[in-house]
């Protein structure tokens, strides 16, 4: 997770719609959706549009997410806290991966009981708090999530997901959701569509063996040698 929070540099000032300066080190002020019902947001989603503050080109495809509810979260020091949490298990591919392998990831947040559409995550190796907000949702069809984390040095990390229960959303819905993002300092020209075409149904697997390209081969392949990886030894 720590590798996701890339240091973007020092303070950057940008002119907003009203001519005010924006401090890129600080997360924007966010009001999560009121009267939020977490239970209706759970389940399977497609990520149909994606934004990340350190990315200026589309990098992913076949990105999906599954939201589940938890009765505990892990604290920053590794202890267990018995409180409401939500976990996102996600799968995705890199566009430039010639093998089209599906990768796995997950993240668990603590639910703010006073504002259930606000979730937080902390890690020992990262000094900031990873805030996630449900900005808006029509539970059976779509949802809009904003993520932000401040750092002691450098710029914040800011990202956004447009989630859909199907692989596409109508153009008017996409326009409605995109219109919400600039108020949170999201540059919509870097909000990229995520393709869900030619996404294999093969289950994702962890594979740490290297790729190699043989002389005269047209595509990379996995070597026949395998490695037994023993973590902690």
C-alpha positions as CSV (number, residue, x, y, z in Angstrom):
1,X,0.0,0.0,0.0
2,X,2.8,2.4,0.9
3,X,4.1,2.2,-2.7
4,X,0.8,3.6,-3.9
5,X,1.5,6.9,-2.2
6,X,4.0,8.4,-4.5
7,X,5.7,11.6,-3.5
8,X,4.6,14.1,-6.1
9,X,6.8,17.1,-5.1
10,X,6.5,20.3,-3.1
11,X,3.6,22.7,-2.8
12,X,1.8,23.3,-6.1
13,X,-0.6,26.2,-6.6
14,X,-3.3,26.1,-9.2
15,X,-6.0,28.6,-10.0
16,X,-9.5,27.3,-9.2
17,X,-12.7,28.3,-10.8
18,X,-13.1,31.2,-8.5
19,X,-9.5,32.3,-8.8
20,X,-8.4,31.0,-5.4
21,X,-5.2,29.1,-4.8
22,X,-5.3,25.4,-4.1
23,X,-2.8,23.8,-1.7
24,X,-1.9,20.5,-3.3
25,X,-0.5,19.2,0.0
26,X,-3.9,19.2,1.6
27,X,-6.9,17.0,0.9
28,X,-10.0,18.9,-0.2
29,X,-12.9,19.5,2.1
30,X,-15.4,16.7,1.4
31,X,-18.9,16.2,2.4
32,X,-19.8,12.5,2.0
33,X,-23.2,11.4,0.9
34,X,-25.8,11.8,3.8
35,X,-28.2,9.1,5.0
36,X,-25.8,6.5,3.7
37,X,-26.6,2.7,3.9
38,X,-23.4,0.7,3.7
39,X,-25.2,-2.6,3.3
40,X,-26.7,-1.5,0.0
41,X,-23.2,-0.6,-1.4
42,X,-21.7,-4.0,-0.7
43,X,-21.1,-6.6,-3.5
44,X,-19.6,-6.6,-6.9
45,X,-18.7,-3.5,-8.9
46,X,-16.9,-2.7,-12.2
47,X,-14.6,0.3,-12.1
48,X,-15.6,2.1,-15.3
49,X,-13.6,5.3,-14.8
50,X,-10.5,6.0,-12.8
51,X,-8.4,9.0,-11.7
52,X,-5.1,9.1,-9.8
53,X,-3.2,12.3,-9.2
54,X,0.2,10.8,-10.2
55,X,-1.0,9.2,-13.4
56,X,-1.3,11.1,-16.7
57,X,-2.0,8.1,-18.9
58,X,-4.4,5.2,-18.8
59,X,-2.6,2.2,-17.3
60,X,-5.3,-0.4,-16.4
61,X,-8.1,-2.5,-17.8
62,X,-10.5,-5.1,-16.4
63,X,-10.6,-3.4,-13.0
64,X,-13.3,-4.8,-10.7
65,X,-14.0,-4.4,-7.0
66,X,-15.9,-6.4,-4.4
67,X,-17.0,-4.6,-1.2
68,X,-17.6,-6.6,2.0
69,X,-18.4,-5.6,5.6
70,X,-16.2,-6.5,8.6
71,X,-16.7,-6.5,12.3
72,X,-13.0,-5.6,13.0
73,X,-10.1,-3.7,11.5
74,X,-6.3,-3.9,11.9
75,X,-4.8,-0.8,13.7
76,X,-1.7,0.9,12.6
77,X,0.4,-1.1,15.1
78,X,-1.0,-4.4,14.0
79,X,-3.6,-4.9,16.8
80,X,-7.2,-5.8,16.1
81,X,-9.9,-3.2,16.9
82,X,-13.5,-4.5,17.1
83,X,-15.4,-1.9,15.1
84,X,-17.2,-1.7,11.8
85,X,-15.0,-1.9,8.7
86,X,-15.3,-2.3,5.0
87,X,-12.9,-4.2,2.7
88,X,-12.4,-3.7,-1.0
89,X,-10.9,-6.7,-2.9
90,X,-10.0,-5.7,-6.4
91,X,-8.6,-7.2,-9.6
92,X,-7.1,-5.4,-12.5
93,X,-4.7,-5.7,-15.4
94,X,-1.9,-3.5,-16.8
95,X,-2.6,-2.4,-20.3
96,X,1.0,-3.0,-21.4
97,X,1.2,-6.5,-20.0
98,X,1.5,-8.8,-23.1
99,X,0.3,-11.8,-21.0
100,X,-2.8,-10.1,-19.8
101,X,-2.4,-11.4,-16.2
102,X,-5.0,-10.5,-13.6
103,X,-3.5,-9.0,-10.4
104,X,-5.1,-8.9,-7.0
105,X,-5.2,-6.2,-4.3
106,X,-7.2,-5.3,-1.2
107,X,-7.7,-2.6,1.3
108,X,-9.7,-2.4,4.6
109,X,-11.0,0.8,6.1
110,X,-12.5,1.8,9.4
111,X,-16.0,3.1,9.0
112,X,-16.6,6.5,10.6
113,X,-19.7,5.7,12.7
114,X,-20.7,9.3,12.9
115,X,-20.5,9.6,9.1
116,X,-20.7,6.1,7.6
117,X,-19.9,7.3,4.0
118,X,-16.4,8.3,5.3
119,X,-13.8,5.5,5.8
120,X,-10.2,5.7,7.0
121,X,-7.2,3.5,6.7
122,X,-3.8,3.7,8.4
123,X,-0.5,1.7,8.0
124,X,2.6,1.4,10.1
125,X,4.9,2.2,7.1
126,X,2.9,5.2,6.0
127,X,2.5,8.3,8.2
128,X,-0.7,9.6,6.7
129,X,-4.4,8.7,7.0
130,X,-6.0,7.3,3.8
131,X,-9.5,8.8,3.6
132,X,-12.2,7.5,1.4
133,X,-15.5,9.2,0.8
134,X,-18.7,7.9,-1.0
135,X,-19.5,11.1,-2.8
136,X,-22.8,9.9,-4.3
137,X,-24.5,6.6,-5.1
138,X,-27.5,5.0,-6.6
139,X,-26.8,1.7,-4.9
140,X,-28.2,-0.6,-7.6
141,X,-26.5,1.1,-10.5
142,X,-23.5,3.4,-9.7
143,X,-21.3,4.9,-7.0
144,X,-18.6,7.6,-6.9
145,X,-15.7,7.2,-4.5
146,X,-13.0,9.7,-3.7
147,X,-9.7,8.8,-2.0
148,X,-7.2,11.2,-0.5
149,X,-4.1,10.9,1.8
150,X,-1.9,13.7,3.0
151,X,1.9,13.2,3.6
152,X,4.4,15.0,5.8
153,X,6.3,16.0,2.7
154,X,5.2,16.5,-0.8
155,X,1.8,16.5,-2.4
156,X,-1.2,14.6,-1.4
157,X,-2.3,11.4,-3.1
158,X,-5.8,11.9,-4.7
159,X,-7.8,9.3,-6.6
160,X,-11.4,8.6,-7.7
161,X,-13.4,5.6,-8.8
162,X,-16.6,5.6,-10.8
163,X,-18.2,2.3,-10.0
164,X,-21.0,0.5,-11.9
165,X,-22.9,-2.7,-11.4
166,X,-22.5,-3.3,-15.2
167,X,-19.5,-2.7,-17.5
168,X,-20.9,0.6,-18.8
169,X,-23.0,3.5,-17.7
170,X,-25.3,5.8,-19.8
171,X,-23.6,9.0,-21.1
172,X,-25.8,11.3,-19.0
173,X,-24.9,9.4,-15.8
174,X,-21.2,9.6,-16.6
175,X,-21.6,13.4,-17.3
176,X,-23.4,13.8,-14.0
177,X,-20.7,12.1,-12.0
178,X,-17.8,13.8,-13.8
179,X,-19.4,17.2,-13.0
180,X,-19.0,16.4,-9.3
181,X,-15.2,15.8,-9.4
182,X,-13.7,19.3,-10.2
183,X,-14.9,20.7,-6.9
184,X,-12.6,18.2,-5.2
185,X,-9.6,19.3,-7.3
186,X,-9.9,16.4,-9.7
187,X,-8.7,17.3,-13.3
188,X,-11.3,15.5,-15.4
189,X,-9.0,15.4,-18.5
190,X,-7.1,12.7,-16.5
191,X,-10.2,10.7,-15.6
192,X,-9.8,7.6,-17.8
193,X,-12.3,5.0,-18.9
194,X,-11.5,1.5,-17.9
195,X,-12.2,-1.1,-20.6
196,X,-13.9,-4.4,-19.7
197,X,-13.5,-6.0,-23.1
198,X,-11.7,-9.3,-23.6
199,X,-11.4,-9.8,-19.8
200,X,-10.7,-13.4,-19.2
201,X,-12.7,-15.3,-16.7
202,X,-9.6,-17.1,-15.5
203,X,-9.1,-16.7,-11.7
204,X,-6.3,-14.4,-10.9
205,X,-3.1,-16.1,-9.5
206,X,0.0,-14.9,-7.8
207,X,3.1,-15.6,-9.9
208,X,6.4,-14.2,-8.9
209,X,8.5,-15.9,-11.5
210,X,10.3,-13.6,-14.1
211,X,9.3,-13.0,-17.7
212,X,11.7,-13.8,-20.5
213,X,11.8,-13.3,-24.2
214,X,13.7,-15.9,-26.2
215,X,15.7,-15.1,-29.3
216,X,13.3,-15.0,-32.2
217,X,10.2,-15.2,-30.0
218,X,7.4,-12.8,-30.6
219,X,6.0,-12.7,-27.1
220,X,7.3,-13.0,-23.5
221,X,6.8,-16.3,-21.7
222,X,7.4,-17.8,-18.3
223,X,10.5,-19.9,-17.9
224,X,10.2,-23.5,-17.0
225,X,12.2,-22.9,-13.8
226,X,10.2,-22.2,-10.7
227,X,11.2,-20.6,-7.5
228,X,10.2,-21.5,-3.9
229,X,9.8,-18.2,-2.1
230,X,9.8,-18.5,1.7
231,X,8.9,-15.1,3.2
232,X,10.5,-14.3,6.6
233,X,13.6,-16.6,6.0
